[in-house]
């Protein structure tokens, strides 16, 4: 993917954010969509477990955050609405993998996804978990958590756009299109959650604390999700993901490394950080221009 000569004219902080109503056909996508790599496949499949409930939670929290944005901040309000629209489509699209790809091939994710739904609806729901937290402070903390998560989804979105090793490994093209379309939109709207946080609170200490909630939860969630999927996979007979499986996937370039994730954390925790300085909107747009699902969605919208 090469950069356009118009790159300099792109507004990295405020690109246009519109939902693309994509659709995916999972009928030809195998359960192990990275050939010969069932454990690495399930490491990445953890995203499908987490994202439907997580992205619906983002939308729920932002419906509460929107009234906190002054009417005079018309551009930010418009970007929030575009963000919510994209996140809703992301949730629906990853839910399709659970319902029409995994279940159809004998892997039932619902025992774990029900627990994940509980986590977002109850543990991270509207009622503050601690008595000294007011609803306003709890909302600000959740907005901060989302800002931290969105930093990671953006850098991971850039990673998947650049992950040629997955193509070389023969990864299923429909799954790669889902992941890259989603990754491109994460890069596209990467500034919104941070701008909302800075507008509603902006306290550095809260950004620091909220970020580490995600930093601690993310690797734990990936391991638990991968272990669950391996255990339920009817073809693996109780295989468990091991550290050497993770290291092998990293060496092959089909999974991001701990070093990559730590570097992303250090970037986010700079006091002068802004997401617009990370990733490339042009690379995202270049992929969206050739994505089969995004192109089909554009044709449907135009007809």
C-alpha positions as CSV (number, residue, x, y, z in Angstrom):
1,X,0.0,0.0,0.0
2,X,1.6,3.2,-1.2
3,X,0.9,6.7,0.1
4,X,-0.9,9.1,-2.1
5,X,0.7,12.5,-3.1
6,X,-2.3,14.0,-1.3
7,X,-1.1,12.7,2.1
8,X,0.1,16.1,3.3
9,X,-3.4,17.5,2.8
10,X,-5.0,14.9,5.1
11,X,-6.2,16.1,8.4
12,X,-4.8,13.4,10.7
13,X,-6.7,14.7,13.7
14,X,-10.1,15.2,12.1
15,X,-10.7,12.9,9.1
16,X,-14.2,12.3,8.0
17,X,-15.8,9.5,10.0
18,X,-18.7,7.6,8.5
19,X,-20.0,4.0,9.1
20,X,-19.5,1.5,6.3
21,X,-22.3,-1.0,6.4
22,X,-20.1,-4.0,5.5
23,X,-21.2,-7.6,5.1
24,X,-19.1,-10.8,5.2
25,X,-19.8,-14.3,3.9
26,X,-18.2,-16.9,6.2
27,X,-19.3,-20.0,4.3
28,X,-15.7,-20.7,3.0
29,X,-13.7,-19.6,6.0
30,X,-12.2,-22.5,7.9
31,X,-12.1,-22.7,11.7
32,X,-8.3,-22.4,11.6
33,X,-8.1,-19.6,9.1
34,X,-4.3,-19.3,9.4
35,X,-3.2,-22.6,7.8
36,X,-1.3,-24.9,10.2
37,X,-1.6,-22.4,13.1
38,X,-4.6,-23.3,15.2
39,X,-3.3,-21.7,18.4
40,X,-2.2,-18.5,16.7
41,X,-5.6,-18.4,15.0
42,X,-7.3,-18.5,18.4
43,X,-5.0,-15.9,19.9
44,X,-6.4,-13.5,17.2
45,X,-9.9,-15.0,17.5
46,X,-10.1,-13.6,21.0
47,X,-10.9,-10.3,19.4
48,X,-14.2,-11.8,18.2
49,X,-15.1,-12.8,21.7
50,X,-14.3,-9.4,23.3
51,X,-15.4,-6.9,20.6
52,X,-19.1,-7.4,20.2
53,X,-19.9,-6.7,23.9
54,X,-17.0,-4.2,24.2
55,X,-18.0,-2.1,21.2
56,X,-21.6,-2.0,22.3
57,X,-20.4,-0.8,25.7
58,X,-18.4,2.0,24.0
59,X,-21.6,3.1,22.3
60,X,-23.6,2.9,25.5
61,X,-21.0,5.0,27.4
62,X,-20.8,7.6,24.6
63,X,-24.5,8.1,24.6
64,X,-24.0,9.3,28.2
65,X,-20.9,11.3,27.2
66,X,-22.5,13.2,24.3
67,X,-24.6,15.6,26.5
68,X,-21.3,16.6,28.2
69,X,-20.1,18.0,24.9
70,X,-21.1,21.7,24.4
71,X,-23.3,22.5,21.4
72,X,-20.6,24.8,20.3
73,X,-18.3,21.8,19.8
74,X,-20.1,20.8,16.6
75,X,-17.2,19.0,15.0
76,X,-16.5,16.8,18.1
77,X,-20.2,16.0,18.4
78,X,-20.3,15.0,14.8
79,X,-17.1,12.8,15.2
80,X,-18.6,11.1,18.3
81,X,-21.7,10.2,16.3
82,X,-19.5,8.9,13.4
83,X,-17.5,6.9,16.0
84,X,-20.6,5.4,17.5
85,X,-21.8,4.4,14.1
86,X,-18.6,2.7,13.2
87,X,-18.4,0.9,16.5
88,X,-21.9,-0.4,16.2
89,X,-21.0,-2.0,12.8
90,X,-17.8,-3.4,14.2
91,X,-19.8,-5.1,17.0
92,X,-22.3,-6.6,14.5
93,X,-19.5,-7.8,12.1
94,X,-17.5,-9.6,14.8
95,X,-20.7,-11.1,16.2
96,X,-21.2,-12.6,12.7
97,X,-17.9,-14.5,13.2
98,X,-19.2,-16.0,16.4
99,X,-22.6,-16.9,15.1
100,X,-21.8,-18.0,11.5
101,X,-18.2,-19.1,11.4
102,X,-17.4,-20.6,14.8
103,X,-20.7,-22.2,15.6
104,X,-21.1,-23.6,12.1
105,X,-17.8,-25.4,12.6
106,X,-18.6,-26.9,16.0
107,X,-17.0,-24.3,18.3
108,X,-19.6,-22.8,20.7
109,X,-18.2,-19.4,22.1
110,X,-21.4,-18.6,24.1
111,X,-20.4,-19.8,27.6
112,X,-17.5,-17.3,27.5
113,X,-19.3,-14.5,25.6
114,X,-22.1,-14.5,28.2
115,X,-19.5,-13.8,30.9
116,X,-17.9,-11.0,28.8
117,X,-21.4,-9.5,28.4
118,X,-21.8,-9.6,32.2
119,X,-18.4,-7.8,32.6
120,X,-19.3,-4.9,30.4
121,X,-23.0,-4.6,31.5
122,X,-22.5,-5.1,35.2
123,X,-18.9,-4.7,36.3
124,X,-18.4,-1.7,33.9
125,X,-22.0,-0.7,33.9
126,X,-23.6,2.5,35.0
127,X,-23.6,1.8,38.7
128,X,-20.2,2.8,40.3
129,X,-18.4,-0.3,41.7
130,X,-17.1,1.6,44.8
131,X,-19.1,3.7,47.2
132,X,-16.9,6.7,47.0
133,X,-17.3,7.0,43.3
134,X,-20.0,9.3,42.1
135,X,-21.8,8.5,38.8
136,X,-20.0,11.5,37.2
137,X,-16.5,10.4,38.3
138,X,-17.3,6.8,37.2
139,X,-18.4,8.0,33.8
140,X,-15.2,10.0,33.4
141,X,-13.2,6.9,34.4
142,X,-15.0,4.8,31.8
143,X,-14.4,7.5,29.2
144,X,-10.7,7.3,30.1
145,X,-10.7,3.5,29.9
146,X,-12.2,3.8,26.4
147,X,-9.5,6.3,25.4
148,X,-6.8,3.9,26.4
149,X,-8.4,0.9,24.7
150,X,-8.8,3.0,21.5
151,X,-5.1,3.8,21.5
152,X,-4.4,0.1,21.4
153,X,-7.1,-0.7,18.8
154,X,-5.5,2.0,16.6
155,X,-1.9,0.8,16.8
156,X,-3.2,-2.8,16.4
157,X,-5.2,-1.6,13.4
158,X,-2.0,-0.2,11.9
159,X,-0.2,-3.5,12.7
160,X,-2.8,-5.6,10.9
161,X,-2.7,-3.3,7.9
162,X,1.1,-3.9,7.7
163,X,1.1,-7.6,8.6
164,X,2.2,-9.1,5.3
165,X,3.4,-12.2,7.2
166,X,-0.3,-13.2,7.6
167,X,-0.8,-13.0,3.9
168,X,2.4,-15.0,3.3
169,X,1.1,-17.6,5.8
170,X,-2.1,-18.1,3.7
171,X,-4.6,-16.4,6.1
172,X,-8.2,-16.6,4.9
173,X,-8.9,-13.5,2.7
174,X,-12.4,-12.9,4.1
175,X,-11.1,-12.9,7.7
176,X,-8.2,-10.6,6.7
177,X,-10.6,-8.2,5.1
178,X,-12.7,-8.1,8.3
179,X,-9.6,-7.4,10.4
180,X,-8.1,-4.9,8.0
181,X,-11.4,-3.0,7.4
182,X,-11.9,-2.8,11.1
183,X,-8.2,-1.9,11.7
184,X,-8.4,0.9,9.1
185,X,-11.5,2.4,10.7
186,X,-9.8,2.3,14.1
187,X,-6.9,4.2,12.6
188,X,-9.4,6.6,11.0
189,X,-11.2,7.5,14.2
190,X,-8.2,7.1,16.6
191,X,-8.4,10.7,17.9
192,X,-12.1,10.7,18.9
193,X,-12.0,8.9,22.2
194,X,-8.9,10.8,23.4
195,X,-10.5,14.2,22.4
196,X,-13.7,13.2,24.3
197,X,-11.6,12.4,27.4
198,X,-9.7,15.6,27.2
199,X,-12.9,17.6,26.8
200,X,-14.8,15.9,29.6
201,X,-11.9,15.5,32.1
202,X,-8.4,15.6,30.8
203,X,-6.7,14.8,34.2
204,X,-3.4,13.1,33.5
205,X,-3.6,10.9,36.7
206,X,-7.0,9.6,35.6
207,X,-5.7,8.9,32.1
208,X,-2.8,7.0,33.7
209,X,-5.0,5.0,36.1
210,X,-7.6,4.2,33.4
211,X,-5.0,3.1,30.9
212,X,-3.5,0.5,33.4
213,X,-7.0,-1.0,33.9
214,X,-6.8,-1.9,30.2
215,X,-3.1,-2.8,30.2
216,X,-3.7,-5.4,33.0
217,X,-6.9,-6.7,31.5
218,X,-5.8,-7.1,27.8
219,X,-3.1,-9.8,28.1
220,X,-5.2,-11.7,30.6
221,X,-8.2,-11.5,28.3
222,X,-6.2,-12.7,25.3
223,X,-4.8,-15.7,27.2
224,X,-8.2,-16.7,28.8
225,X,-9.9,-16.3,25.4
226,X,-7.4,-18.3,23.6
227,X,-7.4,-21.0,26.3
228,X,-11.2,-21.2,26.1
229,X,-11.2,-21.5,22.3
230,X,-8.5,-24.1,22.2
231,X,-10.4,-26.2,24.9
232,X,-13.7,-25.9,23.0
233,X,-12.1,-26.5,19.5
234,X,-13.4,-30.0,18.5
235,X,-10.3,-30.6,16.4
236,X,-7.6,-29.8,19.1
237,X,-8.5,-32.4,21.8
238,X,-7.7,-30.2,24.8
239,X,-4.6,-28.4,23.5
240,X,-3.7,-25.4,25.6
241,X,-1.9,-22.2,24.4
242,X,1.6,-22.1,25.7
243,X,4.2,-19.3,25.9
244,X,6.2,-21.0,23.1
245,X,3.1,-20.9,20.9
246,X,2.9,-17.1,21.4
247,X,6.7,-16.7,20.8
248,X,6.5,-18.7,17.6
249,X,3.6,-16.6,16.3
250,X,5.6,-13.4,17.1
251,X,8.7,-14.7,15.4
252,X,6.6,-15.5,12.3
253,X,5.1,-12.0,12.4
254,X,1.6,-13.3,12.7
255,X,1.0,-11.8,16.2
256,X,2.2,-8.5,17.7
257,X,5.0,-8.8,20.3
258,X,5.1,-7.7,23.9
259,X,7.8,-5.2,22.9
260,X,5.3,-3.7,20.4
261,X,2.6,-3.4,23.1
262,X,4.9,-1.9,25.7
263,X,6.1,0.7,23.2
264,X,2.5,1.6,22.5
265,X,1.9,2.0,26.3
266,X,4.9,4.3,26.7
267,X,3.7,6.5,23.8
268,X,0.2,6.8,25.3
269,X,1.6,7.8,28.7
270,X,3.6,10.8,27.4
271,X,2.1,14.0,28.7
272,X,2.1,15.6,25.3
273,X,0.6,12.5,23.6
274,X,-2.1,12.9,20.9
275,X,-3.3,10.0,18.7
276,X,-3.1,12.0,15.5
277,X,0.7,11.8,15.7
278,X,0.5,8.0,15.6
279,X,-0.5,5.7,12.7
280,X,-1.4,6.8,9.1
281,X,-4.9,7.8,8.0
282,X,-3.7,7.5,4.4
283,X,-2.7,3.9,4.8
284,X,-6.2,3.3,6.3
285,X,-7.9,5.0,3.4
286,X,-5.7,3.2,0.9
287,X,-6.9,-0.1,2.3
288,X,-10.5,0.9,2.5
289,X,-10.4,1.9,-1.2
290,X,-9.5,-1.8,-2.1
291,X,-11.3,-3.7,0.7
292,X,-13.9,-6.0,-0.9
293,X,-16.4,-5.5,2.0
294,X,-15.9,-1.7,2.1
295,X,-16.2,-1.3,-1.7
296,X,-19.4,-3.4,-1.7
297,X,-20.8,-1.3,1.2
298,X,-20.1,1.8,-0.8
299,X,-21.9,0.5,-3.9
300,X,-24.9,-0.5,-1.8
301,X,-25.0,3.0,-0.2
302,X,-24.8,4.7,-3.6
303,X,-27.5,2.6,-5.2
